[in-house]
Amino acid sequence: MRDRYDVIVVGAGPAGSITAKTCAEAGLDVLLIEKRQEIGDPVRCAEGVGKDALKKHIEPDNRWIAAEVKGSLLIAPDGTEIKISEDTSSMKAGYVLERKVFDRALAQMAAMAGAEVMVKTRATGLLRSNGRVAGIEAMYLGETYNIKADIVIGADGIESKIGRWGGIDTSLKPADIETCAQFLVSNIDPGEYSTFYLGNNYAPGGYLWIFPKGGHMANVGIGILGSKSGDVRAISLLQRYIHNNMPQAKIVEMVVGGVPVSGPIEQTVTDGLMLVGDAARQSDPLTGGGITNAMDAGKMAGEVCIKAKEIGDYSVNTLKEYEDKWRATIGKELGKSLQVKNLLIKLTDEQLNKLAYSLKGVDVSNMALPSLLFILFKKNPKMLWELRTLFK
Ligand SMILES: Cc1cc2nc3c(=O)[nH]c(=O)nc-3n(C[C@H](O)[C@H](O)[C@H](O)COP(=O)(O)OP(=O)(O)OC[C@H]3O[C@@H](n4cnc5c(N)ncnc54)[C@H](O)[C@@H]3O)c2cc1C
C-alpha cells in the first residue's frame, strides 16, 4: 500500500470493483479496499440478475452462474399465477449467480486492470484538505493508515458510512428499508422460473422469493418493509413458510440483510467524493435488485474519475457529471419503480388478487414489466390511478 492514489474505492462489491476496474483501465492509480477477509463472503443477496444487464459488464462464466432461469412467476395471494418469460422481462430473470465467486471475479478484473486490492482493510474515516475530501483513514491488521487520494469512492453498501462522513445525508427511514431473511435450501425441486409470492400473509410490504440455484437447491427468502412489519420478523415468516410448504427442505446457508428501497436520494457527490451502488441507494425500490445498477453506476463514476483526472479538477463541479448521468438513467427507472412500489404496498390482498384476475385470457408470457403494468392499468384504472403519469 502506498500513501497516495488517484482514486480510493471503499468496498469491493459490484459497484466498487467496476469503478476500480474502469479507472485502472485508463491508467489511474487505484486502491480498492474491502473490510472483509474474503470478497463476496458472506453473501447478502438472492443472486438473481437479468442476462443483458449483466453482459454489458462481464462475459457470462459457468464458474459463477449457479442456474439459468426461464422467466418469472408471480403468484397472487390466492394462488393465481402470472408467468413472464425471460427475454423481455425486467423481473430479475436470467441468471442466479454464485456471488461468492462472482464478486471475487469482478475484483479480479479490477486487479488485472492494475488496481491494488486490499482485503481486511476497513475505512474508518475521511481525510480532508482545504475543506474537501482528500483520502481515507484505514485500519489494516490493527494499524491505522492515512492514505491520500484525489477522489474517494464510497461503494460501501447499505451500511455506508462514507457518505455520512462526507456530509451527505444517506439516512434511511424504516419505510426505506426492506428487511430480508433468506435460506439456501437443498433437497427441493424449484423448477426453472424465479417465483415471487405476493401478499401480506407471505411478506407485508414485500414478497417471498424462490430462486433456483441448480442441483435441487434454491434461495428462498422474504423481504418485508420496515414500516409495515410491526412485530413480525422476516426470519419467522420464512421459517413458517419453509415448515408449511417445504418440510423436506434442508437449510444449508442463511442470509440476513437490508435493501435500500428509498428511490433516488438528494445528493451523491461532494468535493472529492462520489457514492455508488447501495451506498448511493441505487437499488430498485420495487424488486430490491441492485447488482446491475451498482455496476452501471460504477462504470459511470469511473468514467467521471478519468475525466476529472484529465482536467485536474476533483471538485463537485466536475464530479456532478456522474450524478447527472446516473439520475438521467438509473434514477429515472428508480423513480418509476418507487411510484409502483408506493402504490402496491397500499393494496390489500383482495386487490392484488383482483389485479391478477384481470389478466385472465391475456397472453403476458412475452411481456416486459412496463407493458404488463400498462395492461393492468388499462384494466384497473381506478385502483391504479396513481400510476397514470407513468404511461404518458
Ligand atoms: C437478502 C438480499 C437479497 C438480494 N437479492 C438481490 C437479487 O436477487 N438481485 C439483485 O440484483 N440484488 C439483490 N440484492 C441487492 C444487492 O445485493 C445489492 O444491491 C448489491 O450487492 C449492491 O452492490 P454494492 O457494491 O453497492 O454493495 P455491496 O455488494 O453491499 O458491497 C459493499 C462492500 O463494501 C464493504 N464495506 C462496507 N463498509 C466498508 C468499510 N468501511 N471499509 C471497507 N469495506 C467496506 C462491504 O463489506 C461490502 O463488501 C439483495 C440484497 C439482500 C440483502
Residues whose N, C-alpha, C, O or C-beta is under 5 A from the ligand:
A	BS01	LIG	V10 G11 A12 G13 P14 A15 G16 I33 E34 K35 R36 R44 C45 A46 E47 G48 T121 R122 A123 A155 D156 G157 I158 C180 G257 G258 V259 V276 G277 D278 A279 S283 G288 G289 G290 I291 T292 A294
